[in-house]
Amino acid sequence: MLPLELIRKDPERVKRAAQLKGEPAPIDEILQLDEKWRGHLHRAETIKAEQNRLSKEFAQTRDPQLKDRLREMADRAKADLAEAEAVKRQLDDLLLRVPNLFHESVPVGESEADNVVFREWGSRVELGFEARTHFDLGEALGIMDFERAGKVAGSRFAFLIGEGARLERALAQFMLDVHTREHGYIEVLAPVLVNSASMTGTANLPKFGDDAFKVEGQDLWLIPTSEVPLTNLHRDEILDADQLPLKYTAYTPCFRSEAGAAGKDTRGFIRLHQFSKVEMVKVTSAEQSMEEFERLTADAEDILQRLGLHYQVMVMCTGDMGFAQYKKYDLNAWCPGLGRYLEVSSCSVFNDFQAMRANMRYRPARGAPPRFVHTINGSGLALTRTIDAILETYQRRDGTVAVPEVLRPYMGGLEVIGER
């Protein structure tokens, strides 16, 4: 969240950032509550100061009238402190609803139409025949089954079967091996159920509660991404500066209700309630955060390049970058069957926005006061859509699909999916 001091000092800057992000921000209400909260605290402190003075006088005089007055003052101070606590709870709740600021390099815009291609790698594949979609290929090869998944779980679910399931497992192991052995991340097997404090720490709550699945009757949520447990790994901790940057990666299922996606991508292996992802998270200092953000993005790009997938890096505009992000890139892989790019990774830097919510700090030097860390995350990569891009890019005229060379050792040497 944003510091209350910043909102007091420069409310117009915060209002402008929220407006350009297209997010509501109750700044005026926050300032009113802040004034009310400080008023109650000031009155309580004034009364306590007078109490201390009169207590010394009472100790000398034992005046019964002073005793009654001191009792009355204690009640008034207690009432003001209770009011202050109630107002502070309202204030803290509103502060959680204020979006982050954005970096000066972020383009101003209203929607995805205003996002900017920052760079791209490779070129669109020329197949020499009419490209089929991943879901047509997957169903024909018997490696995807949407109909039976609908029977078992409902819409927006899918089975991966046989070589389809093996492909996901191969991709996950390949990505984790590259990230841990070459990019320097520590692999984590993370919980897929987290509490509300963890969801709040990453800014999923209260803003995106409707987009998540909650366990009925318990303070547990299914993770929308392993960003949540990985970022909260150091919640309420003070780290040493020489520990930074911390770099974590995890392969987990992810769960999203897609509450705001009615009618979008209803066909195929694209926008599901359950999907898998390899996630990367960094915890770093303010001085390193933008540089580490670019490095994390490059780590995700490295995976795409090794897979031989053409992609674009989009820098997201203010109106499409998200509530919590300070700056965000989307990596979009070309899918010739769909005839469009699919987002396979989002890489974001949050400055100290998440760290303030999760109370994650570091000590810059021995004896120095602690500062909030900066957090960064990105998909490295989202497996469902990466599978889509692979099937559509490596499809062959006969309906089979070549396996990218880097994955063949993870597929037991298999070179072609569907070849008999």
N, C-alpha and C positions, 0 to 999 in steps of 0.2 A: 504494500500500500504506500501511498505518498505520506511524507511526514506532515503532521498537523502544522508545524512551523512554516513549511513551504506554502501551505494553503492560506495561512494567516498573512504571510509576507507578500505573496504574489497570486491572489485568487484569480486574476484575469488570465494569467498564463495557464493555470490549471483548467479554467473554463474553456479556453481556446483549444487546448489539446483534446479535451473531451469532445468538443464540437466537431473538430476535424476528424476524430475517430468515429463520429456518429454515435457516441455513447452518452447516456444521461449521467449527470454528475450533480449531486445535491449540494453544491458549494455554498449557496446562500444559507441553506438550512444548517450546514455544518458550522458556519461562522456564527450564526445565532445561538446554536447550542454551545459552542465554544465559549462565547461571552457569558452565557448563563452558567455554565460549569465553573468558569473562573470566578464569577461573582459569588457563587456559593462557597467556593474554597476560600476566597478572600474574606468573606464574612466570618467563616469558621475560624480562620487564622487570627482575625482581629479580636474575636471573642476570646480565643485561647490566650492571646497576649494579655488582654485585660484580666482574664482569670488568674494568670500567673502573678500579675501585679497585686491583685486583691488577695490572693492566697497568702502572700508575704505579709500583707497588712493584717489579715485575719489571724495569722500565727502570733502576731504581737498583741492584738486587741481582744481576740476571741469574741468579737461583736456578733451576736446572733443574727442581726440584720444582714451582715456580710455573708454569713453562712447560707442564708436563704437566697441571697443574690447569686452566690457562687453556684448553687444547685440549679437555679433558673438558667444561668449562663451555660452550664454544662449541657442542659437539655437543648438549648438553642443551637449550640455548636454541633451536638450530635444530630439534630434535625437537618442542619445545613450540610453536614458531611453525607448523610443518607441521601439527600437531594442531589448532591454533587455526584455520588456514585451512580444514581439512577440516570442522570443526564449523561454521564460518561459512557455508560453502556449504550445509550442511544447514539452518542457521538461515534463510538468505536464501530458500531454497526454501519453507520453511514460512510465512514472512512473506507470500509471494505468495498464499497460500491463505487468508488472513484477510480476511473481508469488510469493507467500509467501515462506518463509523458512519452514523447518519442524523440529519437535522435535527429539531429539537424539534417542528416543525409537522407531521411525518409521522404519520398515524394508525397506531396499533398494531392489527395484525390478522394473520390467518393465511393468507388466500387472496384471490383476486379478489373474493369475496363481501364482503370488508371494505373494498374501495376506496370512496372517497367522491366523489360528483359535486360538483365545486368550482364549476363554472358551465356554462352551456350557451348556445348561440346558435341562433336560428331555431326552427322547429317541424317535426314530422314532416309530410312532404308527403302531401296527400290526392289520390290519383290519380283516383279515381272508377271504377276497375276493378281487377281482381285483378292485383297486381304480379307480374312475372316476375323471376326471378333474373338476375344479370349473365351467368351462363354459358349460360342458355337464350337470352337475348337475343343474346349474342355469337355463339353457334353458328348461330342462325337468320339473323343478319345476315351471316354469313360473315367476321366480323372476329376471331374466336377459334377456334382449332383445338387441342383437347386430344388427340384420338385420334392425329393425325399427329405431334404432338410426342412422344407416348409411343413411337411407332415410331422416331423419330429419336434420342431421348435417354432415354426411360424415364418413369416416373411423376413427378409434381410438376414438369412442364415444360409450357409452352404456347407456341403461336404467336399473335402478333398480326399480322393481315393487313389490307392495304388501309387503310381508314379507321380501323381499330383501331390499327395501327402509327402512323398519322398523328396520332391522338389522343394517344398517349403522347409523341410528339415535340413536339406543340403544348403539352402540359402542362409538359414539362420546360423548354421555352424560356420559357413564361409565368412559371413559378416562378423561374427564374434571373434573368429580367429584373426582376421585382419585388424579389427579394432583393438584387440588385446595384445597381439604379438607385434604389431607394427605401429599402431597409433597411440599406444600407451594407456589404454583404458583398463580399469579393473572390472572384471566380470562379476555381476551380482545376480543371485537368484532371489528375486524380490517377492514379497507378498502381493497377491492380486486383490486382496481386501484391505482397505485402509479406513481409518477413522475420520471423523469430520474435521479434526484439527489438521490432519494431513491434507485433506482436500482444500481447506481454507488457506493453508500455507502456500499452495501453488496457484491460488486464485481461481480454483474450480468452484468453490463456494464463497459467497452465496450466489454469485452471478450465474453459474451454469448447472445448478442443481437439477433442472429439468432435463438436462442432456445426459445425466448419469443414472446408473441403476443403484438403488439402495436396498439393503437387506431389511426386510420388514421387521420391526420391533427391536432392531439392534443399531448401534452406532457404527455401522460398517457399510462401505460403498465398494462396488466393483470398480477397479481402476479404469479410467478412460485411456490411460497411457502409463507406462512405468516411470515416466517423469515424476509422478506423484510420490511413490515410495523412494525413488532415488534421491530426489531433491530433499525430502524430509528425513533422509538418513542422518543428517546432522542438525535437525531441529533442536532449538534450545541449547545449542553448544557454542563455546568459544574456541575457535581453532587457532593454531599458531600460524604465523605468516609463512613459515618455511614448509608447511604442509600443502600450500596452494601452488598451482591449481590442483584440485582433486578431480579425477576423471573416472566416471563410472559408465558401464554399459550393461544392458539387460535385455533378454529375450522373454517376452511375456505375451499372453493373450491380453487384449484390450476390449473394453465394453463401452458402447455408446448407444444411447437411446435414439439418436438422430431425430430428436424432437422437432428441430427446425428444418428437416430435410424432406418433408412430404413431397412425393412426386419426383425427387431427384435421384437419378441413377438407380432406378428400381430393378433394372436388369443387370445381371453380371456380378462379378466378384469385386465390387467397387466400394459401395457404401453399406457396410454390414453392421449389425449389432455386435458381432464378435469378430475380431480379426487379430492378427499377430503382428508384432513389430519388434525390431531391435532398436532400442533407444540409447542415446548418448546424453549424458548430463555432466556439466562442469560446474564446480564451485570455485570461484576465483576472487581476486581483489579488483577494486575499481580501476586501478591502473592497467590491469591486464585484460579486462573483460572484452573490449572490442576486438583486440588482437586474437584472443582465444575464441571468440565468436566466429571470426573468419576461418580459423584453423578447424573448428568443428564442422563448419560448412564444407571445407575442403575434404575432410574425412568422409563425409557422406558422398561427395562427388567422386571420390576415389573408388568407392564401391560401384557406382554406376559406370564409371569408365572401365573398370575391370570386367564388368558384365557386358560391355560393348553396347550400351543403350544410349541413344541420342537423347539429350535433355537440355532444358533451359533452366537457368537460375533467374527467378523473378524476385525483384525487390518489391515488397508489398507496400502499397500506398497507405496513407493514414486511415482511410475509411475501410480498409480491408485487412489490416494487420492484426487486429485483435485487441481485446480489453487490457491484457497484462503486458503485451510485448512492447519493448523499447525500440527494437528493430527486428525485422523478420524477412527471411528468404524462403521462398518455396522452390523446391527442385521438382520439375515436371518432366516426366519421361514421355517420349512420343510413342503412341500406340496406333500403328497403321490400320488395324482393323476398325477401331473406333473413329479413326481420322481426327484424333485430337490428343492433346497432352493430358496426362494424369499426374496429379501430385503424388509423389512417392516419398517426399520428405519435407517437413517444415523445420527450419532452424531459427531459433529465436534467442535473443539476449534480453534480459529483464532488468538490467542494472540491479538496484537493491530492493526492487518492488516485492519480489517473493520473500527475500530474506527478512524484511521487516515484519511480514506476516508470520513467518516461521521462526523468528528470533534467532537467526543464524549469523554469528559474528566471528571475527578473527582479530587477533591482537597484532598490529603491524610491527611492534618491537617490544622487547621486554620492558614491562612497566608502563607501556603506552595504553591509553584507553582503547577499548575494543571498538571496531567499526563493523558495519554490516557488510557481508560478502556480496558479491554479484553472482547471479546464476544464469546458466546458458543451457539450452537443450536442443536436441534435434533427432529426427528419425534417421536411423542408419542401417537399414531403411524399413519402410512399411512393407511387409511381406506380401500382402494381398495384391496391391497394385504393382509391385515389382514383378510378381508372377504374371500379371496381366500383360505387362510390357514385354516380358520375355517370350510368352506364348505368341504374341502378335508379331514381334520382331523376328523371331527365329522360326516362324512357321514355314512349311514347305508346301509345294503345290499339291502333294498327295495327302495333305491333312495331318502329316506328322510334324513334330517340332524338334529341331536340333537343340541339344543341350549346350549352353555356353561353355567354352573350354575350361574356365576356372572352376566350374561346378562339377565337372566330370569325375574328379577324384572323390567328391562327396556323394556321387551318385553310383558308386561302385563301378566306375568306368563307362556307364551308360552314355551313349553319344546321341541317341535319337529317342524321343518319347513317342510311343505308338507304333514303332517299327516291329514287324513280326517276321 
